[in-house]
Amino acid sequence: MASDNVIQLTDSSFDTEVTNFKGVVLVDFWAAWCGPCRAIAPVIEEIATEYSGKAKISKMNVDENQMTPGKFNIRAIPTMILFKDGKVVDQITGAVGKNLIISAIDKAIA
Amino acid sequence: MDYQLVIIGSGPAGMTAGLYASRAMMKTLILDKMGSGGQMLKTHWIDNYPGFVDGVSSAELTEKMLNQAKRFGLEEKYGEVSFIEAVSRKHFRINLVDGNSIDTNAIIITTGAGPKTLNVPGEKEFTGRGVSYCATCDGFFYRGQDIAVVGGGDSAVQEALFLTKFAKKIYLIHRRDRLRATGVVQEMAFKEPKIELVWNTTIEKINGENEVTGITVKNKISGEIKEIALTGVFIYVGIEPYTDFMGDLIKKDSLGFIITDEWMKTSCEGIYAAGDCRAKPLRQIITACGEGATAAYAVEHYLLEL
């Protein structure tokens, strides 16, 4: 599967890619040692392919980037935050199914 | 017919059923609402799966099980089941939440189980902000802090031990006066200076404003109520099965676990169950795998029946 569709965010690219971006962005906060994060990873990739051009699907490694997770008070992973025009519109904590993630994105796009 | 067999749930039971079914040349799909691994991904390291002398990470074991099954042709799909219809003999229709459906001759349910909640005030509000059901996922965020682990079984004690990597102090809160965990695991907890056992105690309330700042506990014997200041509560008080979507199609016990015979056959002909969603005495990766293999073997025989 083309994982190039999932944008890998860093603390320094966050503002450009998310805060100042016009449109819908899903940010999946994850880490290599988090099992449930691994379980949703292939789902995130599939969504990125399906929503190509409609929503930006991105990931941030909380091990390598601590500023942004701190700013959004992330204390559990996976946590997915949905942004629209740079503002938080939805948040999902824990590993959930594909349908739940998609319906949150669809709502944000609408 | 889309498939001869659809396996619902991609934990160790499902992946092993997929391996055996694919090797038996059945056209098989494994369906899960997310990627493979199931509950075993909630623990980091597995020391009791045979063959791995020094243990194995749950991520590695998951990847190996899935790839092994896929080598023999197992197909994978992400989807969530809404309900199942028994159309006719050897014909089931699995209706998905997204509106699509899949037709199959037989089904193995390996949906597993998830953590039980304590059902105390504050628990729901602070989930993800101090309340956690996954130490592997969230322990990292509690470095140098005081936390509590609730429960007395293998999961509770093992995860309390895991959390000593991060936390400054861990209150292991148990409602009884002895642990249920395996002997060797108990011994390690007793020797661990960071762990304080709090016996005969229940959590009455999880306190905080935006996030957890403490808990209110009650000693069941003295009746004494006190507060403990801490920032995290990890809850391991047992599991409940993911079987609601099956409705009344198959027989379950009073807790919702699926009742089967030794062939993993449920009360509905053509539907089998394996792993943690099944009513049984021991829930381990190895038992899930054994049942998954048995269920696939049973389906193979069932499909040959006239």
Interface residues (C-beta under 8 A of the other chain):
Chain A: A31 W33 C34 G35 P36 C37 R38 A39 I40 A41 P42 V43 E46 V62 D63 N73 I74 R75 A76 I77 P78 T79 T93 G94 A95 V96 G97 K98 N99 I102
Chain B: K33 M34 G35 S36 G37 G38 M40 L41 K42 T43 H44 S58 A59 T62 Y78 G79 E80 V97 D98 T127 G128 R129 G130 S132 C134 T136 C137 D138 F140 F141 E211
